[in-house]
Amino acid sequence: MEILSNPQLIIMTILMFIGGEVFTSMAGLFFSNFISEKNNVIDDGEIELGNRKPENLNPEQLAQNQGEAFNNGEHLLYHSIMFLGFVILGYLLIVNILGSAMVFLYVSFVSSARSTLKSKGLNLFTFSIFTTISSFTNCGFIPTNENMVVFNKNSGLLLVIIALALLGNPLFPMCLRFLIWVMGKCVNKVGDYCDYLLKNTREIGFHHLFTTRRSCCVVGTALVFVVVQALLFFAMEWNSASLKELNPFERTIGVLFQSVNTSQAGETIVNLPAMSTVILVVITIIMYFPPYTSIPFVKDEKKEQQNQEKRKGKTAKELLTQLASICIFVFLICITERKNMKEDPFNFTPFNFLFEVVSAYGNVGYSMGYSCKLRLKDEANCVDKSYGFVGRWSDAGKTVLIVVMMLGRLKRYNMVWKFS
């Protein structure tokens, strides 16, 4: 990362920003609403708005205003979606601006963090914006070769990044719903739009606008994942080489940072290959689940009865399909890297391939790296580099992983665990 110039980092920042899930979903919302407005037609008193048919909205008024291009129901739907888009835009800008300001101020006033940037020749302003956007969009890029390892003692910076990673993923649906509720209470002009958005999440069809129950379940599930990882870290890695130089408070924040990033941004303060096998297996499992995985902590009996037959077996089918896809990609990579597996079996292991594929599919970005010490044959020109394990793969293997990342980025599924 440190070979990139300041203009190159700025270009990467822009790409991360416009490629983030929050921005792309907002852009898709505006574009869909624009297309829907253009395609608006009247047919026998029923108004079609794109793929949405608000036949349940004010049916008497629809019949009375058959000759009008816009009726109250359609007007409410259209402007509610437009309002939702502007709420997301405000959320996106406020979080990133405040996050960048906090990172900038922290590094400016903390000498250890400031000296690290100075020694690496990094621009403070660029670093602040780059790190904020990368964490919020869950890209996991940091302008240093060591990722966040060089900042493992800067607990304040780690806490800011934890907040950004959470706000950009599991907390986004709940924050979005809370913002709409607050604006509905405080701004009378948008009260109808806010009320409609909160009561008609299914009709709106926006991927990140959940019901209150579903939002709480997503946050609760993310909390469970973090707690499970943190407990394992405390039990098995508290005195590890990566954490031994930190005081108890710094270790605690570091463990929290690492636990949050496993299913979010993919930034790290530890040496992953040096961690215990149990931790690596747990990390692999958690990386597999999508950001909005939810355990229904609160049961909705009526809804469960209505959807019981419809949802029967659906989750298991999705799980098996995705696992089969991952197995196929691991198999393909084993084929492309068969020569390396034969010559360097301790680095090119099936588990390392599985770890890289799951990380790529989950868009996390963790990597097992590569160690020259594990080679069977010593090579004078083998030097450990600060890049991922895939850096040692063949072009064919890298191409396969690119496909995995694209499929993982484009997937739109929400796994729901049902407990009786």
Secondary structure, 3 states (H helix, E strand, C coil): CCCCCHHHHHHHHHHHHHHCHHHHHHHHHHHHHHHHHHCCEEECCEEEECCECCCCCCHHHHHHCCCCCCCHHHHHHHHHHHHHHHHHHHHHHHHHHHHHHHHHHHHHHCHHHHHHHHHHCCCHHHHHHHHHHHHHCCCCCCCCCCCCHHHCCCHHHHHHHHHHHHHCCCCHHHHHHHHHHHHHHHCHHHHHHHHHHHHCHHHHCCCCCCCHHHHHHHHHHHHHHHHHHHHHHHHHCCCCCCCCCCCHHHHHHHHHHHHHHCCCCCCCCCCHHHCCHHHHHHHHHHHHCCCCCECCCCCCHHHHHHHCCCCCCHHHHHHHHHHHHHHHHHHHHHHHCHHHHHHCCCCCCHHHHHHHHHHHHCCCCCCCCCCHHHCCCCCCCCCCCCCCHHHHCCHHHHHHHHHHHHHHHHCCCCCECCCC
